[in-house]
C-alpha cells in the first residue's frame, strides 16, 4: 500500500470510530433520561396507589358505618324529624 492509501484508510477508520462513539454516547444519554422519567412515573403511580388504597379502606369503614344499627337508628330519627316538620 502506498502512503496515500494508508492515510485514507486511517482517516476513514478514525471517522467511523468517532461516529460510533457519538452514537453510543447518544444512546447512553437517552437511556439515562428514559430511566429517570420512568422512575418519576413509577413513584407517582405508587403514590396514587397508596391514596387509592387508603380511600378503599376508608370506604369500607364508611360502608360498615352506614350498615350499622346506630346509623339506621339515627337515620330513622332524622326521617321522623323531617316528617314532623312538614
C-alpha positions in Angstrom: 0.0 0.0 0.0 1.1 3.4 -0.7 1.4 6.2 1.8 -1.6 8.0 0.4 -3.9 4.9 0.6 -2.7 4.2 4.1 -3.6 7.8 5.2 -7.1 7.5 3.6 -7.8 4.1 5.4 -6.7 5.6 8.7 -8.8 8.7 8.2 -11.8 6.6 7.3 -11.3 4.4 10.4 -11.0 7.4 12.7 -14.2 8.9 11.2 -16.0 5.6 11.7 -14.8 5.2 15.2 -15.8 8.8 16.1 -19.2 8.3 14.6 -19.7 5.1 16.5 -18.6 6.7 19.7 -21.0 9.6 19.2 -23.9 7.2 18.5 -23.1 5.2 21.6 -22.8 8.3 23.9 -26.2 9.5 22.5 -27.7 6.1 23.3 -26.4 6.2 26.8 -27.7 9.7 27.4 -31.1 8.6 26.0 -31.2 5.6 28.3 -30.3 7.7 31.3 -33.1 10.2 30.6 -35.6 7.5 29.9 -34.7 5.8 33.2 -35.2 9.0 35.2 -38.6 9.6 33.5 -39.7 6.0 34.3 -38.5 6.3 37.9 -40.6 9.5 38.3 -43.6 7.8 36.7 -43.3 4.8 39.0 -43.0 7.0 42.1 -46.1 8.9 41.0 -48.1 5.7 40.4 -47.0 4.3 43.7 -48.3 7.4 45.4 -51.6 7.2 43.6 -51.9 3.6 44.5 -51.3 4.4 48.2 -54.0 7.1 48.1 -56.5 4.8 46.4 -55.8 2.0 48.9 -56.4 4.5 51.7 -59.7 5.6 50.1 -60.7 1.9 49.7 -60.0 1.3 53.4 -62.0 4.4 54.4 -64.8 3.4 52.0 -65.0 0.0 53.7 -65.3 1.7 57.1 -67.9 4.0 55.7 -69.9 1.1 54.4 -69.7 -0.6 57.7 -70.9 2.6 59.4 -73.8 3.0 57.1 -74.8 -0.6 57.6 -74.5 -0.4 61.4 -77.5 -0.3 63.7 -76.5 3.0 65.2 -76.7 4.7 61.8 -80.0 3.1 61.0 -81.5 4.4 64.3 -80.1 7.8 63.6 -81.5 7.8 60.1 -84.9 6.8 61.4 -84.9 9.6 63.9 -83.8 12.1 61.2 -86.6 10.9 58.9 -89.2 11.2 61.7 -87.9 14.7 62.5 -88.2 15.7 58.8 -91.7 14.3 58.5 -92.6 16.1 61.7 -91.5 19.5 60.1 -93.9 19.2 57.2 
